Amino acid sequence: MYNLFNRIINIITLIFRFKRICCQKKVEQTNCNQFKISEYSPDSILTWNIQSMFYFTTPLKVRNIIKNIDNFNCDVVCLQEVFEDHVKGKIIEKLKYKYPYYLMGKTIKKNIVGEDSGLLVLSRYNINFIKEIEFHDNVCPDIMARKTVIYFKIGDYNFSNAHIHSNNLTIAEKHLQESVYKSPFDTYIMVGDLNHITADEIINVEKNNNEPTWENEILDYILPIGYKNNKFDVSVIKLDLKDITDHLPVMCEIT
């Protein structure tokens, strides 16, 4: 009964999403100072697909997501599938005491009733936004979402956060290659739900995780590109995903 009630609520929510045709709320992309470079560099980073789409989102899930992010001991959190604007706002507001800086990908909904990029970065240190690219050759089920990659700097490290095309390995591989080709960095840390079981091979870097992140597959990655003098210790955080999401978070300690 509880699940049926939530499905009904989400269907009603979908109907009300059409109000974007008449009114679209502006969401600020970042609160960071583009002209300030952080004197601190992160020692740890986490990536997590939180499955915040209208059909799956419930108040309980949002609370559990925020609680878990709050419990993670890391300097930078890169999130994917943060599609719902009210979820973006709640995450930013509830966690600003710990992560005072944030950066989002494109927040304009595709075709008004579709989804935006769903990308959100939280950080203990100031973020410098560099560039965002968007892929336009998407097919179902991703045709109604803005598939983008955001590139940014925090201290001495360069990053990208991406949610690559799902359920189509050919397109996912193409987008991964394009994200490297169009990167403003030669040396950076590629982070996100890359939606390919051999993303590390495609971009020609060493495999650094053997634990599944979604069902029995590895789809979520933290992949250092070009770094020679640092150690990146990657691990999958084991969680009971009930009433949270469908992906496990991945964390990396940088030394």
Secondary structure, DSSP 8 states (H G I E B T S, - for coil): -HHHHHHHHHHHHHHHHGGGGT------SB-S-TT---S---SEEEEEEEEE-TTT--HHHHHHHHHHHHH---SEEEEEEE--HHHHHHHHHHHTTT--EEEE---S-TTTTSB----EEEESS--EEEEEEEE----TTSTTB-EEEEEEEETTEEEEEEE---S-HHHHHHHHHHHHHT-S-SSEEEEEE---TTHHHHTT------S-SBTTB--EEEEEES--S--EEEEE-----TTT-SS--EEEEE-
